[in-house]
Amino acid sequence: MRSRILLMFYFMLLSTSSVWSQFLEGQVYNHLNEGLQDVAVINLSRSSHSHSLHNGYFKLQPVLTGDTLAFSHLGFETCKYIVQAKDFKNPIQVKLREKKIDLGQIVISNKLKSLKMMTNIDLSLNPVNNAQELMRHMPGLFIGQHAGGGKAEQIFLRGFDIDHGTDINISMDGLPVNMVSHAHGQGYADLHFIIPETIKQIDFDKGPYSAMKGNFATAGYIDFQLKDRLENSSISMEIGQFNHQRTTALIDLTGANERHWAYLAGSYTTTDGAFESPQNFSRLNLLGKYTMNINNNDKISILLSHFTSRWDASGQIPDRAVKAGLINRFGAIDDTEGGQTKRTNVLIEHQKFLNSKTSLNSRFFFTNYQFELYSNFTFFLQNPTLGDQIRQFENRNLFGMESALKKEFQLNNFDLFLRSGLGFRLDQVMDNELSRTQNRKNTLQYLSLGDVLEANMYGFISADLDFGKLLFQPGLRLDYFDFSYEDALDSLYNFQSVNKAIFSPKANLVFSPNAKWQLFAKTGLGFHSNDSRVVVVQNGREVLPSAFGIDVGGIWKPSKKLMLTSTAWYLFLEQEFVYVGDEAIIEPSGRTRRMGLDLGIRYQVGPSLMFNGDLTYTYARSIDDAEGNNLIPLAPDFTATGGINYSDKSFSGALQFRYLDNRPANEDNSIIAKGYFVTDFNFNYSYKKIQLGIEIQNLFNTEWNETQFATESRLRDELESVEEIHFTPGTPFFTKFKIGIKF
C-alpha cells in the first residue's frame, strides 16, 4: 500500500512538473493586422514575462491554465487574456488597440532594445519632414549641412567627425545608404531619397557590436524601417519663409485588405534658403511599396523609389571676410557652387517561415545613383586668376542580396536563438571624377578620373543564449573584399586589383534581474573599408582598419514614469589611409582612441506631457602624436539634447533644444570651432481628418555656425593665404505652416 502511495505521489510530481514546463506561443497584431515587435507579454499570475519578436511571435514560460496574461506595448492599450487549456495546442492571436504614448507601458527585459524604444517614443512625439533629421533621433548624434541642402549632411557621433558616413553604417530596410569609394568621400550617405512620413521605426546601436552589420559600423549603425501599409491616405502642404514649399501625398491603394497592402508616396520640396544668393533648391521623391501576406505568415514585399535633387550653394565662408565687412553671414565668396543627384532603388524582400521556430529572410536590391557636385573651399589659393572651383562626379550601379536564417531551440536549461546569413554587394562606379572647373561650365584640369569595381561578400552568425534573466550573445562575421580601379588618366591600360578579408568577433552580455533593471556589457571588433583608390595605391596595406570597442552600462526604470540610461564606452581604431576626395590625395592617419559617457532620461510628467534628455561626454585623442598636438579635429567632447513634449487627442507640440560645445578645429586647439545652443518649437492641432501645424526652427534667432572647418584659403586681393575657421551659417529664425487632410 505504501509503495502504491509513493508511486502515485511520484507520478503527481511528474505531471505537475510537466504542467509547469509548458510554454505558451502566440502572435500579437495591431489594428492593421501587422505583427508587433517588442510587445511585453506578462504572466500576472506567475510574475514571468517575455517580448514578441519581429513578426509578433512570442513564447512565455511557465504558464498554467487559468493564468492571466497582460500584453503591453508603447502606443497601445494594455490587453488582458485568460489562458485556456486549448491554447497550449494552437498559438493564440492577440490584437491591440492604439492609444497615446505612455512610458509605463515599457517593461525592461533582456529581449528588449530599450534604447531603441526610447528613440521611437521621440520619433512618435516629434515627427520630422527632412530625412536627414531622422538621424537626430539617435541619442548623441549631430548633423550639419554645408552645401545648400542637397549634399549629404556631415555627421558627428561618439567623438567622430564622421564626415558623411565613414564610421556609421546606415540602411533603409536593409538597403545600403553608404556609398563606398564615392566621388566626394568614403561612406557617403545621402538619406534625402527617404520620405520621412513612410518611416515606421528606427533600429540602431552604438559601437561595433552587431554581427549583422559590417562595413562602416564602428561608431554604430542606423536602420530605418518603412511602413508595410498606411492607416489612411493623406495629403499635406507646407509653406514657410525663404520661399519654402513642400507638398506630400501618401495614397493607400488596398484599404482594409488583410492579405495585400500597397501604397504610393510622393514629396516635392523647393526653397531658396536664408542666403543672399538663392539656393534654387528642388527635390522630388517618389515611392511605391507592395506587400503580400502568404499562407503561414510568409510575406513578400516589393519597393520602388526614385529621387532627384538640384541646388545652388553659397558654400563655406571665411571668418575674416565677415569680420572685415566684405560679406555678411549669409553672403558668399563663390556662389556658383551647387550640384544635382539622382537615386533609383528596387528592393525585393521575402520572409519564409519554415516552421513556428524557423524563418528565412531574403532581400535583393538594385540602385542606380548619379552625383555631381561643384565646390570651392580655398577660393583663389591654387588659381589666383580663375579660382579653385572643383567638380566631383560619378555614375553608379549597386547590386546586392542577403539571406538570413533565424532558428529557435528549446534546450534543458536555456533557449537558443540562432541567426546566420550570407550576402554580397557589388558597386560598379563609372567615371569617378575630380576636376578643376570654372563657373560650372569649363573643365580646366582632371585631377582624378577612373572606374571603380568593388565587391563585398560576407557571412555572419550570432546566437542568443537565453537563461531567463541572463542573455549571452556571441557573434562572428567574415567579410571579403575585392577592390579594383582602372585609371583613365594613365596613358597605358592600368587595371589594378587587390583583395582582403577580415574577421570580426562580437560578444554581448545582458542581465535583467527584473522588469525595472537591465545591465549590459558589449565588446567586439568592427571595421570600415578604405577607398578603392587608396587600396590599389597602398597595394593592400591597411585597407580594412579594425575598430575595437567596449560598452558597459545599465537601464533603470525606478517608477512607471521615469526611465534612466547610462553607458561608459571605449573605442580604439587602427592605422588607416584616408582618400581626400576634394583634393585626390592620400592622407595617413594614425591610431586613435575615444572614450566617453552617455546618459539619458525619459520622464512622464503627466498623462500628456513627457520630458526627454540626453548628455554625452567624449575624450578623443590620436595615440601616435605628441601630447598637445594630438587632438582630433572637430571631435565633439560634450553634447546635450532635450525638451518637453505634449500630446493628447487634438493637440500636440514640442519644445526641443540641442547643444554642441566648443571643440578643436585642428590638432593643437589653436583654432576653435564655436559651439551652439539652438531651440526648436512645433505645435499641431487635429480636428477630425484635418491637421494644422506650425514649426519654428531656431526659436530665439541664435547666431550659430552649422558646420565649421579649419581651412587654408586666399581671397582674390590677398597676397598670402590664411588658415582659419570657414563656416556655413546655421538657419536663423525660420517659420513654416502646415495643413494636412486624411481621407
N, C-alpha and C positions, 0 to 999 in steps of 0.2 A: 504494500500500500504506500509506504514511504517513498519507494523508488518511483512509483507512478506519479506521486505528487511532485517530486523533484523533476521528473521528465516533463510534466505539464508546465511547471514553472519555467523550465529551460526553453520550451517552445514559445511560451508567452514572451520571454525576453527577446527571442529571435524575431518574433512578429513585431514587437514594439520597436526593436532596432530597425527592422525593415521599413516600418512606417516612418520612423524618424529620418531615415536616409532618403526618403522620397524627395524629389525635386519637382518643381512646377515650371513649365515652359509656357511661353505665350508671346504675343506681339502687341505693341501699343501704337495706335494711329492717331492722327489729328483729324479734324473735320473734313479735310480734303483727301482722306484715306492714304496719306503718306506716312511711312514708318517714322517714328520719332526716336531720335538718338538721345542718350543721357537722361532718360526718364528714371526717376528714383522709384524703385519698387520696394516698399517697406512692409514687412510682416509685423503688424501691430501686436499680434499675439505672441511672437517669439523674439522680437527685437532684432531680427535679422533684416538685411537689406541688400539690394543689388541695383544695377543700372542697365538700361537697354542698350543694345548695340546699334550700328548704323542703320539697320533696316527695321528697327523697333523690337527686335527679338530680345527676350530676357530669359534668365533661368534663376530660380530662387530656391534656396535650401537652408534650413529644413522647413517643411510645410506640412500641415495636417488638415484633414477635412474639418471645416468649420472655422479655420483661421480667417482673420480679416486682413486684407491687403490694402495698402494705400498707394496710389500712383500719383506722383507729383513731378511736375515739370515747369520750368520757368515760362510764364506766359499762358498757363493753362490752369483750369480749375482742378483741384485735387479730387480724384475719384477713388471711392472705396469699393471693394469687391470681397464677397464671402466665398471661400473655396468650397467646392462641392466634390464629391467622390469622382464624378465623371471627368473632372478637369485634369486628372492625372493620366487619362488615356489620350486626350486630344488637347493640343495647345489652346489656351484661351485667347480671346481677342478683346482688347480694351480700346475704346475711343475716348479721347479727351477733348474738352471744350476750351476755347480760348478765353483768357481773362487778362487783365492788366498785370504788368510786371510786379512781382513780389519776391524780395530777396529770401524770404522764409521758405520758399519752395526748393531752394538748393540744399541737397543733402550730400555731404562730403563722403566719398569712398575712394578706394584705390582704382575703381573703374572709371572715374570721372576726371576730365581735364577741367578743374575748377577755374583756372586762369582763363581758359578759352570761354567758359560760361560767363565769366565776368565781362569779357570783351563783347560778347553777344548781347549782354544787357545794355552796354554802352551804345552798341550799334542800333538796337531797337529804340532807344530813347533819343538818339542823335543821328537820324538819317542824313546821308550826305548826297550831294549831286555831282561830285567830282571823284572819279575813280581813284586817283592817286591819294586823295584824302582818306580813303578807306584804310590805308596803311596806318594812319594815325591812331586807329583803334587798338593797335598793338602797343601795350604799355611801354613807354620809354623810347618809342620810335618817332623821330622827327623828319620832316621833309622840307625841301626848299626848291623853288622854281627859279631858274635864271636864264630863260631863253624864250619868253613870250607865251608860255602856256602850252606849246606843242611838243617841246622836248621833255623827255622823262625827267622827273624830279630827282634832285640829289637826296640821298638817304643817310641818316645818322642813327646808329644803334650801338649800344654797349661799347662806347669809346672808339667806334669806327666812323671815319668818313667813308661810307660805302660807295661813294660816287653815285653811280646809277644802278648798282646791283652786284658789285663784285663779291660781297660777302653775305648775301641773303638770297636764299632760294625762294622764288616767287612763282606761283602757278595758279591757274583757274580751272577747277575740276580736273586737276592733274595735267592740264595743258601748259607746257613751259612758257613762261613770260621772259625769263632771262635769255639774252642773245649772246652766244659765245663768239669770240673773235669779231666783235662788232666794229663798225667803222669809227664810232665815237669812243667806245671804251668797253672793256671786258665785262660781261654780265649785264649789259644794258637792258633795263627792264622798264618798258613803257606800258603802263596799265590803262592808257586812255581808250583802249578798244573795249573796255568793260562798261556796261551801263549799270550804274550802282543800284538802281531800283530792282535789278534782277538778282541781286546777291541775297542768299538765304542766311548764310552764316560764314564765319571766318575761323579756320583752323590754323593754329600757329604754335610754335615753340621756339624758345631761345636756346642757342648753343647747338653743337653738332651731335645730338643725341638720338636722332631718329634714323633707323636703318633704311626706311623708305625714301629718305631724302639724301641726295648725293651732292652733285656739283653745286658750289656756292653756299651750301648750308653750313656755314661756320659760325656767324653771329646768330643765325636762326633761319627759320623758314615761315612763309605765309602761303596758305592755300585758300583762295576764295571759292566758295561753293555756291553754285547757281540754284535757283528755284527750279523744281521739276514742273511746277504748274502755278498758275495765278489764281488767286481767290476771286478776282473780278478784273474786268477791263478798266482802264483809266487813261485819261489824257490830261496833261498839265502844261502850264506855261509860266516862265519866269521872265520878269523884266527888272532891270536894275541900272545903276549908274554905269558910266563909261560905255554906254551902248550895249550893255549886256542883255542877251536874249537867249532863252533855252526852251525848246519845246520837246516834250517827251510823250510817247504813246506806248502803252502796253495793252495788247489785244489778246484776250483769251479766245481760242478757236474751238474748244471742245466742251465748254460748260461743265456740267456735273458728271460727265462720263467717268466711270471708275476704272477703266482699263486703258484708255487712250487720252493722253494730255498733250496739248500743243499750244504754243503762244508765239506771238511776234512782238518785238520791242524795237523802238527806234528813238533816236535823240538827235537834235540838231542844235548846235551852240554857236553863237557869234559874240564877239566882244572886241573893244578897242583897248581895254586896259586903262590904267591911270597915267600912262606915259604921254609925253608931249607928241611923240610920233605914234600914230595909231598902230595897234598890233594887227589890225585887219584879220583877226583870228576867226577861223571857222572850222567846225568839226562835225562830221556826220557819223553816227553809229547805227548799225542795223544788226539785229539778232533774231534768229528763229530757233526754237527748240521743240522737238517732238519726243515724247516718252510713251512707251507702251509697256504695260504690265502683262506678263505672260503667266501661264499656269505656275503654281508653286512659288509665287513671289519673284519669279525671274523678271528681269527688266532690261529693256534696250532703249537707248536714247541717242538721238542724232542732233548735233548742234552745228548751225551755220552762222557765221558772223562776218561782218565787213565794217571796216573803219577807215576813214580818210580825214586828213587834217592838213591845214596850211596856216602859216602865220608869218608876221614880221616881228622883229625884236630890236630893242634898244641896247641889249647886251649889258655886260658888267662895266661899270664906270669907275674911274679912279677917284679916290677920296680928295686928292689935291685939286681936281678940276671943279668939284663942288665948293670946296672951301675958298677957292680963288674967284668964285662967281662966274666961271666960264659957262657952266650949265647948272641947272637945279637938280634936285634928287631924282626927278623923273625925266631928265633930259638924256642926251645920247652923244657920244663921240662919233660913233658909226651906226647910223640907224638903218643900214642896208642888211643887217643880219636877219635871220629867219630860216624857214625851211618848209618841208612838206613830208608827210609819211603816210603809208597805207599798210593795212594788215587785213588779210582774209584767212579765216580759220574754218576747218572742218574737224569735228570731233565726234567719234562714234564710241559709245560705251555699252558693254554688255555685262550684266550681272546674272550669273547662273548659280542656283542653289542645288548642289548635288544631293544634299540631304539637309536635315534641320541643323546640322553641325558643320557643314562644309559648303563653302561658296567659292566661286571662281569669278574674279572681276577682271575684265579686259578692256583696254581702250586703245583706239587707233586715231592718230591725228595727222593733219597736214596744215601747214601755214605758208602762205606767200606774203612776204614782207618787203616793203620798199622804204628807203630812208634817204633823205637829202637834207643837209644842214649847212648853213653858212654862218661863220662866227668870225669875230675879230677880238682877240684878247689883249694884244700888245700894241695895236693901233699903227704906229709908224716905226716900230723898233727894227724890223727886218727890212722893210722897204720904205725909206723916207719920202718917196715920191707917190707911189700908188697905194700904199697902205698894206696891212698884213692880213687881209681877209683870207679865210680858208674855206674849202668845200670838203665835206665828208659825205660819201655816197655809198650805197650798197643795194643789191637786189638779191633776196634770199628765198630759198625754198627749205622748209623744215619738215622732215618726216619722222614719225616715231610710233612706237607702240609699247604697251606694258601689260603684262598679265600676272595677276597676283592670286594665290590660293590662300584661303583662310580656313582653318580647321580647328575644332574644339574637341578635347578629350577629357573624360571624367576618370581620374585615377583615384587610388585609395585615399591619399592624404591631401590631394590638391587637384585643381583643374589646370589644364594646359591648353593655351590658345596659341596656335602657330600661324605665322604669316610668312609666306615666301613668294618671291616673284622674280621675273626676268623681264628685261626691256632693252630697247635701243633707241637712240636718237641720232639722226643724220642731218647735219647742216651743210647746205650747198650754197655758198655765197659767191655771187658773180660781181665782178667789177668793184671790189672793195677798194675805195679810193680816198686818198687825201691829196689835195692840190691847193696851190695858191691861186686865188682868183681876184677879180676886180669887179665891184658893183654887181655881183651875182650873174655876170654875163660872160666875162672873158677869163679863160684859163691861162694863167701865166706860167705855171710850172707844176708838174706832177712830182709829189714827194713820195707817194706810195700808190701802187696800183697792182692788183692781182686777184686771183681766185682762191677761195678757201674751201676745203672739203674736210669736215671734221666729224668723226663718228665716235659715239659713246655707247658701249654695250655694258650692261650691268646685271648683277643678280644680288638679291638680299634675302636674309632670313632673320626673323626675330620671334621671340617667344614671350608669352605672359604666363608665368608660373604663379597661380593664384592660390595662396594658402589661407584665404579668408581675409584676415586683417593685414597680411603682408603680401606684396606683389613684387616679383623679381622679373626684370625684363632684359635678358641678354639679347644681343643682336650682332650681325656681321654683314658687311656689304663689300662687294668686289666690283670695281669699275675698271674698264679697259678703254683706252682712248687711242684713236688713230688720227694724228694731225697731218694735214697736207696743205701745201701752199705752192702756187705757181706764180712767180713774179713776172708780171707783164712788162716791167721796165728793164728787165735783163735782156741784153741783145741776143743771148742764146736761150734755147729752151731750158728752163730751170724749174723742174717739178721736185719739190723736197717733201719728204715724209718721215715722220717719227711716231713711234707708238710707245705707250706706257700703261702700266696697271698699278692699282693701289688698293690695299685692304683697309677697311675702316671698321674696327670693332666698337661696340657700344655696350653699356650696362647701366640700367636704371633700377633703383630700389624705392618702393613706395610703401609706407606704413600708415595705415588708417585705423587707430585703435577704437574709434567710434565715429559717429556722424558729425562730430564737431572739429576733429583734428585730422591733419594729414602731414606727415613728414616725408621728405624725399631727398634722395641723393642720386645724382646723374654724373656719368663720365663717359667719354668717348673721343674718338678721332673723327675728324672731318677734313675737307679739303676744298680748294677752288682751283680750277684749271687756269693756266695762263693762256694768253692769246696764241693762236697757231703761228703767227709771225714771230713771236718770241721763241716758241718751241723749236722751230727749224733753225733759227739763228744760234740758239744755245745748244743745238744738237742733242736735245732731250734732257739737259741738265735742269733740275728744279722746275719741272713743268707742272707738277702736281703737289705744290707745297701743302703740308699737313697742318691741321689745327687740332690742338689737344685742349679739352675743356672739362671743368668740374663745376657742378651746381649743387648746392646744399641749401635746403630751405624748408618752409612749412606753410600750411594754410590753417587758419584758426577761425572758427565761427563760434564766438563766445555766446551769442544770442541769435535769435531769429532775424534780428535787424542789422547785425554787424558781421562783416567778413573781412579778415585781415590776411595779407600775404607778405612773405619776406623771403628773399633769396640772396645768398652770398655766392659769388661765382669767380672763376679764374679761366683765362683763355690764353694759350700760347700759340704763336704762328711761326712757322719755319721761314727760312730764306726764300725769297721769290724774285722773279724778274717781271717788271711791270711794263707793258707796252703803252706808251702815251699816244693815244690816237690823234691828239691835236698837233703833235709835232713829228710823228713817225720815228720816234726814238725809243730806246730801251733804257729804263732807269732801274738799277738794282736797289732793292730794299731789304734790309737785314731782318733779323729775328725781332719779334715784338711780344710783349706780354701785357695783358689787360686784366684787371680785377675790379670787382665792384659789388655794390649792394643795391638791390631792387626792393622797394616797399610799395604796397598797395592797400587801399581801403575802399570798401563799399558800405555805405550806411543808409538804411531805410529810415529817413527822418519821420515819415508818416505814410499813410496808405498811398498817397500820390506823389510823394517827394523823396528823392534819393540823392545822396552825395557820393561823389567818386573822387579819388585822388591817387596819384602815382608819383613816386620820387625815385630817382636813380642817382647813384654816385659811382664814378669810374676813375680809376687810376691807370693811365695808359702810357707806356714808355717803350722806346726802342732799346733793345738789350745790347747791341753791338756799338752804340755811340757813347761818347763820353758824357758824364753827368753834366747837366746844364745845357747840353746840346742834343738831348735825346727825347724831346717831346714829340708827340705825333701830331702834325698839323691838323687843325680843325676837329680834333677828337673832343667831343663834349665830355666835361667832367661832372657837371651837375645839371639835371633837368627835373622839371616838375610839371605835371598837368593835373587838372581837376576841375570841379564845377558842381553845379546842382541842377537836377532835372525834375520837371513836374509833368505828370501825365494823368489824365482822367478820361472820361468818355468823350468829352468835347474839346478840351483844351490840352495842349502840351507845349513845353518850352524848355529851354536850357540856357544857362549862363556858364560858359566854359573858358578856362584860361590855359595858356601854355607858356612855360618859362624855360629859356635856354641861357645858361650862364656865359660870361666871357670865357674865351678859350684861346689857346695859342694858334696863330696862323702860320707860324714857322717853327723850326726845331728848337730855337733858343728863347722863344717867347718875346723877342724884340718887337714883333708885330702881333697885335691882338685883334681877334675878331670879336666885335662887341655883341653882348648878349641882348635878349629882349624879353619883354613880358607883354603878351597880347591877349585880349579878351574878346570873345565872340558871343553873340546872342541870337537865339531864334525863338519864334513863337508861332504856334499853329492852332487854328480853330476849325473844327469839323461840324458840319450840320447836314445830317442825312448823308447824301452822296457827294457833297461839296466840301472842299477843303481850301482854306485860305491860310497863307503863311507869310511871315516876314523874317528875313535873315540879315543880321548886321555883322559884318566882319570888321575887326579892329574897332570895337565899340567906342573906345576912348581916344581914337585917332592917334595912336602911338607912332612915333617916328622910329622905324626899325629896319634893319637890313635882313632880307630873307636869306640871301647867300653871300658869302664873302670869301675872298682868296687873296693870298699874298702873291702879287704878280709884278713882274718887271715889265714896264711899258714906257713908251715915249710918245708924247703928243707932237703934233705937226711942227710947232715952233720951238720945241725943246732941243737943246744941244746934247743933253745927256739923259740917259734913261733913269727911271726911278722905280724902286721896288717898294710897294706899299699896298694897303688894302684896296681891292677893287670889289665893288658890291653891286647887287641888284636890290633896289629898294623894295621893302615889303608893302603890301596893299594898305592904303590909307583907309579911313572910314568909308565903308562900302555897303550900300543897302540894296537889297533886291526883294521883290514881292513875287508871290507865287499863288496861282489859283489852279485847282485840280478838280476833276469830275470823275467819279466812278460810275460804271454802268455795266 
